[in-house]
Amino acid sequence: MTPADFIKKWNNVELKERTASQSHFIDLCKLLGIDDPITEDPKGDWFTFEKGASKTSGGEGWADVWRRDCFAWEYKGKRANLDKAFDQLLQYAIALENPPLLIVSDMNVIRLHTNWTNTVQTVHTIQLKDLTDAANRDLLRDAFLDPEKLKPTKTRQLVTEEAAQRFADMAQRLRSRGHAPQEVAHFINRLCFACLQKMWTFCRIRCLSV
Protein backbone atom coordinates (compact mmCIF):
# COMPACT_ATOMS: atom_id res chain seq x y z
CA MET A 1 0.00 0.00 0.00
CA THR A 2 1.35 3.42 -0.98
CA PRO A 3 1.07 6.54 1.21
CA ALA A 4 -1.37 8.01 -1.33
CA ASP A 5 -3.54 4.88 -1.18
CA PHE A 6 -3.54 4.89 2.62
CA ILE A 7 -4.42 8.59 2.86
CA LYS A 8 -7.15 8.34 0.24
CA LYS A 9 -8.76 5.37 1.99
CA TRP A 10 -8.70 6.75 5.52
CA ASN A 11 -9.24 10.45 4.91
CA ASN A 12 -13.02 10.18 4.72
CA VAL A 13 -13.65 7.20 7.00
CA GLU A 14 -16.13 8.05 9.77
CA LEU A 15 -16.55 4.56 11.25
CA LYS A 16 -16.39 4.09 15.00
CA GLU A 17 -13.23 2.91 16.73
CA ARG A 18 -14.34 -0.69 17.25
CA THR A 19 -15.34 -1.07 13.61
CA ALA A 20 -12.29 0.50 11.98
CA SER A 21 -9.28 0.20 14.29
CA GLN A 22 -7.96 -3.23 13.32
CA SER A 23 -8.44 -2.55 9.62
CA HIS A 24 -6.59 0.77 10.01
CA PHE A 25 -3.72 -0.93 11.82
CA ILE A 26 -3.41 -3.72 9.25
CA ASP A 27 -3.31 -1.13 6.45
CA LEU A 28 -0.66 0.78 8.38
CA CYS A 29 1.43 -2.39 8.62
CA LYS A 30 1.11 -2.81 4.84
CA LEU A 31 2.20 0.79 4.34
CA LEU A 32 5.28 0.24 6.53
CA GLY A 33 6.14 -3.15 5.03
CA ILE A 34 5.60 -4.97 8.34
CA ASP A 35 3.59 -8.15 8.93
CA ASP A 36 0.39 -7.57 10.87
CA PRO A 37 -0.15 -9.21 14.30
CA ILE A 38 -2.14 -12.19 13.03
CA THR A 39 0.44 -12.99 10.35
CA GLU A 40 3.52 -12.45 12.52
CA ASP A 41 2.26 -13.90 15.81
CA PRO A 42 -0.73 -16.23 15.27
CA LYS A 43 -0.73 -17.26 18.94
CA GLY A 44 -0.77 -13.67 20.18
CA ASP A 45 2.14 -14.18 22.56
CA TRP A 46 4.05 -10.97 21.84
CA PHE A 47 2.23 -9.03 19.10
CA THR A 48 -1.53 -9.00 19.19
CA PHE A 49 -4.81 -7.14 19.00
CA GLU A 50 -6.93 -6.73 22.14
CA LYS A 51 -4.27 -7.47 24.74
CA GLY A 52 -5.93 -7.90 28.13
CA ALA A 53 -4.48 -5.90 31.02
CA SER A 54 -5.34 -5.00 34.60
CA LYS A 55 -5.80 -1.29 35.29
CA THR A 56 -3.77 0.32 38.05
CA SER A 57 -7.04 1.86 39.29
CA GLY A 58 -8.69 -1.56 39.40
CA GLY A 59 -10.67 -3.58 36.90
CA GLU A 60 -9.74 -5.07 33.57
CA GLY A 61 -9.24 -3.52 30.15
CA TRP A 62 -7.66 -4.10 26.77
CA ALA A 63 -5.01 -2.35 24.75
CA ASP A 64 -6.10 -2.28 21.11
CA VAL A 65 -2.66 -3.43 19.93
CA TRP A 66 0.39 -4.58 21.87
CA ARG A 67 3.90 -5.47 20.74
CA ARG A 68 6.23 -6.68 23.48
CA ASP A 69 9.19 -4.37 24.23
CA CYS A 70 7.88 -1.90 21.65
CA PHE A 71 4.47 -0.35 22.27
CA ALA A 72 0.92 -0.40 23.49
CA TRP A 73 -1.54 1.26 21.11
CA GLU A 74 -4.96 2.70 21.88
CA TYR A 75 -7.42 3.71 19.16
CA LYS A 76 -10.25 6.21 19.40
CA GLY A 77 -12.83 7.34 16.89
CA LYS A 78 -12.07 10.26 14.59
CA ARG A 79 -11.68 13.60 16.39
CA ALA A 80 -11.78 11.90 19.80
CA ASN A 81 -9.81 13.12 22.82
CA LEU A 82 -6.39 11.50 22.50
CA ASP A 83 -5.34 12.78 25.93
CA LYS A 84 -7.97 10.51 27.46
CA ALA A 85 -6.74 7.63 25.31
CA PHE A 86 -3.23 8.23 26.63
CA ASP A 87 -4.47 8.31 30.23
CA GLN A 88 -6.17 5.00 29.53
CA LEU A 89 -2.90 3.49 28.30
CA LEU A 90 -1.09 4.72 31.40
CA GLN A 91 -3.44 2.58 33.48
CA TYR A 92 -2.45 -0.51 31.46
CA ALA A 93 1.28 0.17 31.13
CA ILE A 94 2.51 -1.89 34.08
CA ALA A 95 0.36 -4.90 33.17
CA LEU A 96 1.66 -4.65 29.60
CA GLU A 97 5.30 -4.95 30.75
CA ASN A 98 5.76 -1.17 30.65
CA PRO A 99 6.41 -0.75 26.90
CA PRO A 100 8.81 2.06 25.88
CA LEU A 101 6.17 3.66 23.64
CA LEU A 102 2.54 4.47 24.33
CA ILE A 103 0.75 5.26 21.06
CA VAL A 104 -2.70 6.73 20.54
CA SER A 105 -4.54 7.24 17.27
CA ASP A 106 -7.88 8.50 15.96
CA MET A 107 -7.43 7.42 12.32
CA ASN A 108 -6.35 10.92 11.25
CA VAL A 109 -3.64 11.43 13.88
CA ILE A 110 -1.02 9.12 15.36
CA ARG A 111 0.66 10.32 18.54
CA LEU A 112 3.68 8.50 19.97
CA HIS A 113 4.56 9.12 23.63
CA THR A 114 7.92 7.88 24.87
CA ASN A 115 7.72 5.96 28.15
CA TRP A 116 11.28 5.19 29.26
CA THR A 117 12.01 5.41 32.98
CA ASN A 118 13.96 8.50 34.13
CA THR A 119 13.76 10.28 30.80
CA VAL A 120 11.87 13.38 29.75
CA GLN A 121 8.83 12.31 27.75
CA THR A 122 8.85 13.18 24.07
CA VAL A 123 5.71 13.23 21.93
CA HIS A 124 5.78 12.69 18.16
CA THR A 125 2.58 13.65 16.34
CA ILE A 126 1.95 12.44 12.81
CA GLN A 127 -1.06 13.66 10.85
CA LEU A 128 -2.56 11.51 8.10
CA LYS A 129 -1.19 13.82 5.40
CA ASP A 130 2.29 13.63 6.98
CA LEU A 131 2.63 10.00 5.93
CA THR A 132 3.77 11.18 2.50
CA ASP A 133 7.06 12.08 4.24
CA ALA A 134 9.42 9.09 4.35
CA ALA A 135 10.92 10.36 7.63
CA ASN A 136 7.56 9.99 9.36
CA ARG A 137 7.09 6.50 7.98
CA ASP A 138 10.60 5.61 9.17
CA LEU A 139 9.75 6.88 12.64
CA LEU A 140 6.66 4.66 12.75
CA ARG A 141 8.66 1.71 11.42
CA ASP A 142 11.22 2.23 14.19
CA ALA A 143 8.39 2.00 16.73
CA PHE A 144 7.89 -1.58 15.53
CA LEU A 145 11.44 -2.67 14.82
CA ASP A 146 13.84 -0.48 16.80
CA PRO A 147 12.08 1.67 19.42
CA GLU A 148 15.43 2.56 21.04
CA LYS A 149 15.88 5.06 18.21
CA LEU A 150 13.04 7.09 19.75
CA LYS A 151 14.50 7.11 23.27
CA PRO A 152 14.98 10.69 24.55
CA THR A 153 18.55 11.66 25.38
CA LYS A 154 17.64 13.95 28.27
CA THR A 155 17.13 12.49 31.73
CA ARG A 156 14.94 14.07 34.38
CA GLN A 157 18.04 14.71 36.48
CA LEU A 158 19.64 16.66 33.65
CA VAL A 159 16.51 18.78 33.18
CA THR A 160 16.43 19.51 36.92
CA GLU A 161 20.09 20.53 36.86
CA GLU A 162 19.50 22.79 33.85
CA ALA A 163 16.54 24.46 35.57
CA ALA A 164 18.57 25.02 38.75
CA GLN A 165 21.37 26.57 36.70
CA ARG A 166 18.92 28.91 34.96
CA PHE A 167 17.53 30.10 38.30
CA ALA A 168 21.08 30.64 39.56
CA ASP A 169 22.00 32.63 36.43
CA MET A 170 18.84 34.73 36.80
CA ALA A 171 19.67 35.48 40.43
CA GLN A 172 23.21 36.48 39.49
CA ARG A 173 21.96 38.87 36.77
CA LEU A 174 19.49 40.49 39.16
CA ARG A 175 22.18 41.02 41.79
CA SER A 176 24.54 42.47 39.19
CA ARG A 177 21.87 45.08 38.39
CA GLY A 178 21.91 46.30 41.98
CA HIS A 179 19.02 44.38 43.52
CA ALA A 180 19.51 43.40 47.15
CA PRO A 181 20.42 39.71 47.70
CA GLN A 182 17.45 39.21 50.05
CA GLU A 183 15.01 40.63 47.50
CA VAL A 184 16.50 38.45 44.76
CA ALA A 185 16.27 35.33 46.93
CA HIS A 186 12.63 36.12 47.77
CA PHE A 187 11.78 36.62 44.09
CA ILE A 188 13.49 33.38 43.01
CA ASN A 189 11.72 31.45 45.77
CA ARG A 190 8.34 32.81 44.64
CA LEU A 191 9.15 31.94 41.05
CA CYS A 192 10.09 28.37 42.00
CA PHE A 193 6.91 28.05 44.05
CA ALA A 194 4.79 29.27 41.11
CA CYS A 195 6.41 26.70 38.81
CA LEU A 196 5.83 23.88 41.30
CA GLN A 197 2.23 24.97 41.82
CA LYS A 198 1.60 24.90 38.08
CA MET A 199 3.10 21.40 37.84
CA TRP A 200 0.98 20.21 40.77
CA THR A 201 -2.20 21.61 39.18
CA PHE A 202 -1.37 19.88 35.90
CA CYS A 203 -0.73 16.54 37.65
CA ARG A 204 -3.96 16.86 39.65
CA ILE A 205 -5.99 17.51 36.50
CA ARG A 206 -4.44 14.47 34.81
CA CYS A 207 -5.22 12.29 37.83
CA LEU A 208 -8.84 13.48 38.01
CA SER A 209 -9.31 12.76 34.30
CA VAL A 210 -8.31 9.11 34.71
C-alpha positions as CSV (number, residue, x, y, z in Angstrom):
1,M,0.0,0.0,0.0
2,T,1.4,3.4,-1.0
3,P,1.1,6.5,1.2
4,A,-1.4,8.0,-1.3
5,D,-3.5,4.9,-1.2
6,F,-3.5,4.9,2.6
7,I,-4.4,8.6,2.9
8,K,-7.2,8.3,0.2
9,K,-8.8,5.4,2.0
10,W,-8.7,6.8,5.5
11,N,-9.2,10.4,4.9
12,N,-13.0,10.2,4.7
13,V,-13.7,7.2,7.0
14,E,-16.1,8.0,9.8
15,L,-16.6,4.6,11.2
16,K,-16.4,4.1,15.0
17,E,-13.2,2.9,16.7
18,R,-14.3,-0.7,17.2
19,T,-15.3,-1.1,13.6
20,A,-12.3,0.5,12.0
21,S,-9.3,0.2,14.3
22,Q,-8.0,-3.2,13.3
23,S,-8.4,-2.5,9.6
24,H,-6.6,0.8,10.0
25,F,-3.7,-0.9,11.8
26,I,-3.4,-3.7,9.3
27,D,-3.3,-1.1,6.4
28,L,-0.7,0.8,8.4
29,C,1.4,-2.4,8.6
30,K,1.1,-2.8,4.8
31,L,2.2,0.8,4.3
32,L,5.3,0.2,6.5
33,G,6.1,-3.2,5.0
34,I,5.6,-5.0,8.3
35,D,3.6,-8.1,8.9
36,D,0.4,-7.6,10.9
37,P,-0.1,-9.2,14.3
38,I,-2.1,-12.2,13.0
39,T,0.4,-13.0,10.4
40,E,3.5,-12.5,12.5
41,D,2.3,-13.9,15.8
42,P,-0.7,-16.2,15.3
43,K,-0.7,-17.3,18.9
44,G,-0.8,-13.7,20.2
45,D,2.1,-14.2,22.6
46,W,4.0,-11.0,21.8
47,F,2.2,-9.0,19.1
48,T,-1.5,-9.0,19.2
49,F,-4.8,-7.1,19.0
50,E,-6.9,-6.7,22.1
51,K,-4.3,-7.5,24.7
52,G,-5.9,-7.9,28.1
53,A,-4.5,-5.9,31.0
54,S,-5.3,-5.0,34.6
55,K,-5.8,-1.3,35.3
56,T,-3.8,0.3,38.1
57,S,-7.0,1.9,39.3
58,G,-8.7,-1.6,39.4
59,G,-10.7,-3.6,36.9
60,E,-9.7,-5.1,33.6
61,G,-9.2,-3.5,30.2
62,W,-7.7,-4.1,26.8
63,A,-5.0,-2.3,24.8
64,D,-6.1,-2.3,21.1
65,V,-2.7,-3.4,19.9
66,W,0.4,-4.6,21.9
67,R,3.9,-5.5,20.7
68,R,6.2,-6.7,23.5
69,D,9.2,-4.4,24.2
70,C,7.9,-1.9,21.6
71,F,4.5,-0.3,22.3
72,A,0.9,-0.4,23.5
73,W,-1.5,1.3,21.1
74,E,-5.0,2.7,21.9
75,Y,-7.4,3.7,19.2
76,K,-10.2,6.2,19.4
77,G,-12.8,7.3,16.9
78,K,-12.1,10.3,14.6
79,R,-11.7,13.6,16.4
80,A,-11.8,11.9,19.8
81,N,-9.8,13.1,22.8
82,L,-6.4,11.5,22.5
83,D,-5.3,12.8,25.9
84,K,-8.0,10.5,27.5
85,A,-6.7,7.6,25.3
86,F,-3.2,8.2,26.6
87,D,-4.5,8.3,30.2
88,Q,-6.2,5.0,29.5
89,L,-2.9,3.5,28.3
90,L,-1.1,4.7,31.4
91,Q,-3.4,2.6,33.5
92,Y,-2.4,-0.5,31.5
93,A,1.3,0.2,31.1
94,I,2.5,-1.9,34.1
95,A,0.4,-4.9,33.2
96,L,1.7,-4.7,29.6
97,E,5.3,-4.9,30.8
98,N,5.8,-1.2,30.7
99,P,6.4,-0.7,26.9
100,P,8.8,2.1,25.9
101,L,6.2,3.7,23.6
102,L,2.5,4.5,24.3
103,I,0.8,5.3,21.1
104,V,-2.7,6.7,20.5
105,S,-4.5,7.2,17.3
106,D,-7.9,8.5,16.0
107,M,-7.4,7.4,12.3
108,N,-6.3,10.9,11.3
109,V,-3.6,11.4,13.9
110,I,-1.0,9.1,15.4
111,R,0.7,10.3,18.5
112,L,3.7,8.5,20.0
113,H,4.6,9.1,23.6
114,T,7.9,7.9,24.9
115,N,7.7,6.0,28.1
116,W,11.3,5.2,29.3
117,T,12.0,5.4,33.0
118,N,14.0,8.5,34.1
119,T,13.8,10.3,30.8
120,V,11.9,13.4,29.8
121,Q,8.8,12.3,27.8
122,T,8.9,13.2,24.1
123,V,5.7,13.2,21.9
124,H,5.8,12.7,18.2
125,T,2.6,13.7,16.3
126,I,1.9,12.4,12.8
127,Q,-1.1,13.7,10.8
128,L,-2.6,11.5,8.1
129,K,-1.2,13.8,5.4
130,D,2.3,13.6,7.0
131,L,2.6,10.0,5.9
132,T,3.8,11.2,2.5
133,D,7.1,12.1,4.2
134,A,9.4,9.1,4.4
135,A,10.9,10.4,7.6
136,N,7.6,10.0,9.4
137,R,7.1,6.5,8.0
138,D,10.6,5.6,9.2
139,L,9.7,6.9,12.6
140,L,6.7,4.7,12.8
141,R,8.7,1.7,11.4
142,D,11.2,2.2,14.2
143,A,8.4,2.0,16.7
144,F,7.9,-1.6,15.5
145,L,11.4,-2.7,14.8
146,D,13.8,-0.5,16.8
147,P,12.1,1.7,19.4
148,E,15.4,2.6,21.0
149,K,15.9,5.1,18.2
150,L,13.0,7.1,19.7
151,K,14.5,7.1,23.3
152,P,15.0,10.7,24.5
153,T,18.5,11.7,25.4
154,K,17.6,14.0,28.3
155,T,17.1,12.5,31.7
156,R,14.9,14.1,34.4
157,Q,18.0,14.7,36.5
158,L,19.6,16.7,33.6
159,V,16.5,18.8,33.2
160,T,16.4,19.5,36.9
161,E,20.1,20.5,36.9
162,E,19.5,22.8,33.9
163,A,16.5,24.5,35.6
164,A,18.6,25.0,38.7
165,Q,21.4,26.6,36.7
166,R,18.9,28.9,35.0
167,F,17.5,30.1,38.3
168,A,21.1,30.6,39.6
169,D,22.0,32.6,36.4
170,M,18.8,34.7,36.8
171,A,19.7,35.5,40.4
172,Q,23.2,36.5,39.5
173,R,22.0,38.9,36.8
174,L,19.5,40.5,39.2
175,R,22.2,41.0,41.8
176,S,24.5,42.5,39.2
177,R,21.9,45.1,38.4
178,G,21.9,46.3,42.0
179,H,19.0,44.4,43.5
180,A,19.5,43.4,47.2
181,P,20.4,39.7,47.7
182,Q,17.5,39.2,50.1
183,E,15.0,40.6,47.5
184,V,16.5,38.4,44.8
185,A,16.3,35.3,46.9
186,H,12.6,36.1,47.8
187,F,11.8,36.6,44.1
188,I,13.5,33.4,43.0
189,N,11.7,31.4,45.8
190,R,8.3,32.8,44.6
191,L,9.1,31.9,41.0
192,C,10.1,28.4,42.0
193,F,6.9,28.1,44.0
194,A,4.8,29.3,41.1
195,C,6.4,26.7,38.8
196,L,5.8,23.9,41.3
197,Q,2.2,25.0,41.8
198,K,1.6,24.9,38.1
199,M,3.1,21.4,37.8
200,W,1.0,20.2,40.8
201,T,-2.2,21.6,39.2
202,F,-1.4,19.9,35.9
203,C,-0.7,16.5,37.6
204,R,-4.0,16.9,39.6
205,I,-6.0,17.5,36.5
206,R,-4.4,14.5,34.8
207,C,-5.2,12.3,37.8
208,L,-8.8,13.5,38.0
209,S,-9.3,12.8,34.3
210,V,-8.3,9.1,34.7
